[in-house]
Amino acid sequence: MKTDVKLFSYTAFLIFIGIIFSYSLTTYTVIRLEVNQFHFFIRELIVGMFGIYLMWQISRFNPDKALNIMGFMLFIGSLALMILMQFLPSSLVTEVGGAKRWIKFAGISLAPVEFFKIGFIFFLAWSFSRKIEKDKPLFEEIKIFLPYMIAFLIVIYLIAILQNDLGQVIVLGITLAFMAVLAGSSFRFFFIITISAISVFIMAIVTSPHRIARIKIWWANIQNFVLSFLPDSFSNYLKIEKAPDGLQITNSLNAIKHGGFLGQGLANSSFKLGFLSEIHTDFVLSGIAEEIGTISVIGIIFIFSIITYKIFKISARSENKMFYLFSAGVALSLITSFLMNSFGVTSLTPIKGIAIPFLSYGGSSLLANSIAIGMVLMISKRNKL
């Protein structure tokens, strides 16, 4: 069978869009950091080209042999790096708010968590395909999934606590829950683990002042709109009088509004000039919307939908259960990341700091997702498309 060339082409096209906006949206950032105007563009171009090359080369491997090797290397290697980086000196790691997230080496910063996501999805697919069968009693399901719950608590500690990155844990948690259903668990068990996960996430939020502040900022931006639909008595309990500063979200919404339907033109946006400090990373959709308009963002969403549809199609046609679960897990991870970012920049949910796959500036995310697509393309050779 042949590799799904259309999936490769659509993914490469999104990577090229991300490369273009790594230059267009960084006008203020290069001035602030006093670097060359092509600093971000050249870096993203090199990583993007390497990602496309890597994606195609991986697709040529035999999935019956290579998928297990790559999957375990990603899972074990990135897990080891996440543990090791907590003990490395500050000269070798980059800290954000006291949390160590990137390993620095020879001018390159690597975020192990991005590669761990792919390895974790593989581990779940590999393990679920061997242990889970349909129509088991609820108690038996709990016994089967208990080790995964313990493993996930360790993941929460490594990522949400040590790296202060709850967003990545949410992506992994949602992916784990849906993969469990696809593997054959019952919906009542899905309900139990969902409620348990929500409880853990609430605990992670209420015990962290900066996460509480994010919730307040988000609510401050939407409270007037939401409360307008409720009785006035609710305002006494829900309205925040002295709302925290939500300037980033406000500017994100204004950038989208300023772009209108057709946009202000490539490189002609205003909000990239210091109003949105992370516009080339977390707020890249807002920058794209301002420059090339809502119609273009709809086009990007359409392309992204085709990519995830094709991955699910590959998954559905895989006779090998591990191939089926891994492909579905990759699609779920991409969708969850895209929705969390897009909902955040439009104030539908609090900002989580999750990158848009293939569009946000950042080498680790781009390479990890390219590897994931390469592995799915490898699997596609076993299907009749």
Secondary structure, DSSP 8 states (H G I E B T S, - for coil): ----HHHHHHHHHHHHHHHHHHHHT-HHHHHHHT--TTHHHHHHHHHHHHHHHHHHHHHTS-HHHHHHHHHHHHHHHHHHHHHHGGGS-TTTEEEETTEEEEEEETTEEE-HHHHHHHHHHHHHHHHHHHH--SS--HHHHHHHHHHHHHHHHHHHIIIIISS--HHHHHHHHHHHHHHHHHHT--HHHHHHHHHHHHHHHHHHHHT-HHHHHHHHHHHHHHHHHHHTTS-GGGHHHH--SS----HHHHHHHHHHHHHTTT-S-TT--STTTTTSTTTTTTTHHHHHHHHHHHHHHHHHHHHHHHHHHHHHHHHHT-SSHHHHHHHHHHHHHHHHHHHHHHHHHTTSS-------TTTSS-HHHHHHHHHHHHHHHHHHTTS--
